[in-house]
Amino acid sequence: MSSLVSLIGSSVNSSKGVVKIVATENVIKARNIDPLGSLALGSDTNKLYIYTGAGWFVINTSPA
């Protein structure tokens, strides 16, 4: 898990908010040409996703 966190952190730091995408979860997960650190909002799930080059991952938006 720590390697995933490291990869996401590196992607976000170098490519903050590169692409803004609003689409269904299936459409988001089918995308694979977006720059690292791209952000997407699932219009059907209200979840926030980040692209790491290895795929799309859900960002936990629950309060700590």
CYANA upper distance limits for C-alpha pairs under 8 A (distance plus 0.5 A):
  1 MET  CA      5 VAL  CA      6.91
  2 SER  CA      6 SER  CA      6.57
  3 SER  CA      7 LEU  CA      6.58
  4 LEU  CA      8 ILE  CA      6.62
  5 VAL  CA      9 GLY  CA      6.50
  6 SER  CA     10 SER  CA      6.61
  7 LEU  CA     11 SER  CA      6.62
  7 LEU  CA     52 THR  CA      7.33
  8 ILE  CA     12 VAL  CA      6.57
  8 ILE  CA     37 GLY  CA      7.71
  8 ILE  CA     50 ILE  CA      8.22
  8 ILE  CA     52 THR  CA      6.57
  9 GLY  CA     13 ASN  CA      6.57
 10 SER  CA     14 SER  CA      6.74
 11 SER  CA     15 SER  CA      6.39
 11 SER  CA     16 LYS  CA      8.15
 11 SER  CA     36 LEU  CA      5.87
 11 SER  CA     37 GLY  CA      5.16
 11 SER  CA     52 THR  CA      6.81
 12 VAL  CA     16 LYS  CA      5.46
 12 VAL  CA     17 GLY  CA      8.00
 12 VAL  CA     36 LEU  CA      8.02
 12 VAL  CA     37 GLY  CA      5.26
 13 ASN  CA     37 GLY  CA      8.48
 14 SER  CA     37 GLY  CA      8.10
 15 SER  CA     35 PRO  CA      8.12
 15 SER  CA     36 LEU  CA      6.88
 15 SER  CA     37 GLY  CA      5.73
 15 SER  CA     38 SER  CA      7.87
 16 LYS  CA     37 GLY  CA      6.57
 16 LYS  CA     38 SER  CA      7.95
 17 GLY  CA     37 GLY  CA      6.96
 17 GLY  CA     38 SER  CA      6.18
 17 GLY  CA     39 LEU  CA      6.49
 18 VAL  CA     35 PRO  CA      7.34
 18 VAL  CA     36 LEU  CA      8.42
 18 VAL  CA     37 GLY  CA      7.05
 18 VAL  CA     38 SER  CA      5.64
 18 VAL  CA     39 LEU  CA      7.76
 19 VAL  CA     34 ASP  CA      7.98
 19 VAL  CA     35 PRO  CA      8.06
 19 VAL  CA     38 SER  CA      5.43
 19 VAL  CA     39 LEU  CA      6.49
 19 VAL  CA     40 ALA  CA      8.12
 20 LYS  CA     38 SER  CA      7.42
 20 LYS  CA     39 LEU  CA      6.13
 20 LYS  CA     40 ALA  CA      6.28
 21 ILE  CA     28 ILE  CA      8.44
 21 ILE  CA     39 LEU  CA      7.03
 21 ILE  CA     40 ALA  CA      4.90
 21 ILE  CA     41 LEU  CA      6.67
 22 VAL  CA     40 ALA  CA      6.22
 22 VAL  CA     41 LEU  CA      5.38
 22 VAL  CA     42 GLY  CA      6.56
 22 VAL  CA     43 SER  CA      6.55
 23 ALA  CA     27 VAL  CA      6.66
 23 ALA  CA     28 ILE  CA      6.75
 23 ALA  CA     40 ALA  CA      7.99
 23 ALA  CA     41 LEU  CA      7.08
 23 ALA  CA     42 GLY  CA      5.90
 23 ALA  CA     43 SER  CA      5.75
 23 ALA  CA     44 ASP  CA      8.16
 24 THR  CA     28 ILE  CA      6.80
 24 THR  CA     42 GLY  CA      5.50
 24 THR  CA     43 SER  CA      5.58
 24 THR  CA     44 ASP  CA      5.82
 24 THR  CA     45 THR  CA      7.95
 25 GLU  CA     29 LYS  CA      6.60
 25 GLU  CA     42 GLY  CA      5.63
 25 GLU  CA     43 SER  CA      7.79
 25 GLU  CA     44 ASP  CA      7.19
 25 GLU  CA     45 THR  CA      7.40
 26 ASN  CA     30 ALA  CA      6.66
 27 VAL  CA     31 ARG  CA      7.08
 28 ILE  CA     40 ALA  CA      7.62
 28 ILE  CA     42 GLY  CA      7.89
 28 ILE  CA     56 TRP  CA      8.00
 29 LYS  CA     55 GLY  CA      7.78
 29 LYS  CA     56 TRP  CA      6.47
 32 ASN  CA     53 GLY  CA      7.93
 32 ASN  CA     55 GLY  CA      7.55
 34 ASP  CA     38 SER  CA      6.87
 34 ASP  CA     51 TYR  CA      7.68
 34 ASP  CA     53 GLY  CA      8.47
 35 PRO  CA     51 TYR  CA      7.88
 35 PRO  CA     53 GLY  CA      8.04
 36 LEU  CA     51 TYR  CA      6.10
 36 LEU  CA     52 THR  CA      5.53
 36 LEU  CA     53 GLY  CA      6.27
 37 GLY  CA     50 ILE  CA      6.39
 37 GLY  CA     51 TYR  CA      5.87
 37 GLY  CA     52 THR  CA      6.49
 38 SER  CA     50 ILE  CA      6.11
 38 SER  CA     51 TYR  CA      5.74
 38 SER  CA     52 THR  CA      8.33
 39 LEU  CA     48 LEU  CA      7.64
 39 LEU  CA     49 TYR  CA      6.16
 39 LEU  CA     50 ILE  CA      5.20
 39 LEU  CA     51 TYR  CA      7.11
 40 ALA  CA     48 LEU  CA      6.34
 40 ALA  CA     49 TYR  CA      5.55
 40 ALA  CA     50 ILE  CA      6.95
 41 LEU  CA     46 ASN  CA      6.85
 41 LEU  CA     47 LYS  CA      6.30
 41 LEU  CA     48 LEU  CA      5.21
 41 LEU  CA     49 TYR  CA      6.72
 42 GLY  CA     46 ASN  CA      5.59
 42 GLY  CA     47 LYS  CA      5.74
 42 GLY  CA     48 LEU  CA      6.91
 42 GLY  CA     49 TYR  CA      8.04
 43 SER  CA     47 LYS  CA      8.35
 47 LYS  CA     58 VAL  CA      7.15
 47 LYS  CA     59 ILE  CA      7.87
 47 LYS  CA     61 THR  CA      8.41
 48 LEU  CA     58 VAL  CA      6.26
 48 LEU  CA     59 ILE  CA      5.97
 48 LEU  CA     60 ASN  CA      8.15
 48 LEU  CA     61 THR  CA      8.01
 49 TYR  CA     56 TRP  CA      6.54
 49 TYR  CA     57 PHE  CA      5.77
 49 TYR  CA     58 VAL  CA      4.93
 49 TYR  CA     59 ILE  CA      6.06
 50 ILE  CA     56 TRP  CA      6.00
 50 ILE  CA     57 PHE  CA      5.89
 50 ILE  CA     58 VAL  CA      7.05
 50 ILE  CA     59 ILE  CA      7.31
 51 TYR  CA     55 GLY  CA      6.18
 51 TYR  CA     56 TRP  CA      4.98
 51 TYR  CA     57 PHE  CA      6.96
 52 THR  CA     56 TRP  CA      7.04
 52 THR  CA     57 PHE  CA      8.21
